[in-house]
Amino acid sequence: MASILKVDSMQGVTSAGDITITSEGGAATMSLQQGVAKAWANVDGTGTVAIDDSFNSASLTDRGTGQYTITYTNSMNNSVYACPFGGKNPSVASNLGCLGIAEGSDQLATGSIPFRVLFGNGSFGDYNELTLTIIGDLA
């Protein structure tokens, strides 16, 4: 018979924020808090840009064609974190060339992430569905 565990919060025994999970095969372990997304967003980057759905994403700034910044509700601990992206625009024949972190003075920050979209031809473009996930340490 299967068991059901119902809890409102979890804490590690050694350290409150340290919970280890054993892999499916039992050969490896991972830290629970390191493997959980700290923020994510599904963004409409066309017309009046908007966050369609999100977690820990407070606002979206349109910085021009294909260029955006998402501000977090709760900041990251540092500016060294992972941020996988995705995007699609079925109304544009050009393939997605690049979706990534902006460059120059716009770098990963503890409170926000600037990102941009380039079409396959190298020009900036607005996509109607952009997704990003933030993995790292919250402050």
Stockholm file with secondary structure:
# STOCKHOLM 1.0

chainA/1-139         MASILKVDSMQGVTSAGDITITSEGGAATMSLQQGVAKAWANVDGTGTVAIDDSFNSASLTDRGTGQYTITYTNSMNNSVYACPFGGKNPSVASNLGCLGIAEGSDQLATGSIPFRVLFGNGSFGDYNELTLTIIGDLA
#=GR chainA/1-139 SS CCCCCCCSCCCCSSSTTCCEEECTTSSCEEETGGGSCSEEEEEECSSSCEEEEEESEEEEEECSTTEEEEEESSCBSSSCCBCCEEEECTTCCSCEEEEEECCTTCCCCSSEEEEEEEETTSCBCCCSEEEEEEBSCBC
#=GC SS_cons         CCCCCCCSCCCCSSSTTCCEEECTTSSCEEETGGGSCSEEEEEECSSSCEEEEEESEEEEEECSTTEEEEEESSCBSSSCCBCCEEEECTTCCSCEEEEEECCTTCCCCSSEEEEEEEETTSCBCCCSEEEEEEBSCBC
//
